[in-house]
Amino acid sequence: MRYWIYLCEIKSTSFSNSERENRQHTNLIRKL
């Protein structure tokens, strides 16, 4: 439970930083 909350906090804090990475990841999935 604590681990899930920890992940959510990281997601919310680093969302703006990893937005570009998420976009690239989505592009990779589309290529597959």
CORQUI-V31231 format. One record per residue. N is the residue number from 0. RES is the residue in three letters. SS is DSSP state (2 for helix, 1 for strand, 0 for the rest). PHI is phi in radians with two decimals (NA if undefined). OMEGA is omega in whole degrees, 0 to 359 (NA if undefined). Layout:
BEGIN
{{N	RES	SS	PHI	OMEGA} {N	RES	SS	PHI	OMEGA}}
END
This chain:
BEGIN
{{0	MET	0	NA	180} {1	ARG	2	-1.10	180} {2	TYR	2	-1.10	180} {3	TRP	2	-1.12	178} {4	ILE	2	-1.08	178} {5	TYR	2	-1.05	178} {6	LEU	2	-1.12	180} {7	CYS	2	-1.07	180} {8	GLU	2	-1.13	179} {9	ILE	2	-1.10	180} {10	LYS	2	-1.04	184} {11	SER	2	-1.22	184} {12	THR	2	-1.42	184} {13	SER	0	-1.79	181} {14	PHE	2	-1.14	181} {15	SER	2	-1.10	181} {16	ASN	2	-1.36	185} {17	SER	2	-1.76	180} {18	GLU	2	-1.09	179} {19	ARG	2	-1.14	179} {20	GLU	2	-1.12	179} {21	ASN	2	-1.10	179} {22	ARG	2	-1.13	178} {23	GLN	2	-1.12	180} {24	HIS	2	-1.10	178} {25	THR	2	-1.11	178} {26	ASN	2	-1.11	179} {27	LEU	2	-1.11	180} {28	ILE	2	-1.11	179} {29	ARG	2	-1.13	179} {30	LYS	2	-1.14	179} {31	LEU	0	-1.19	NA}}
END
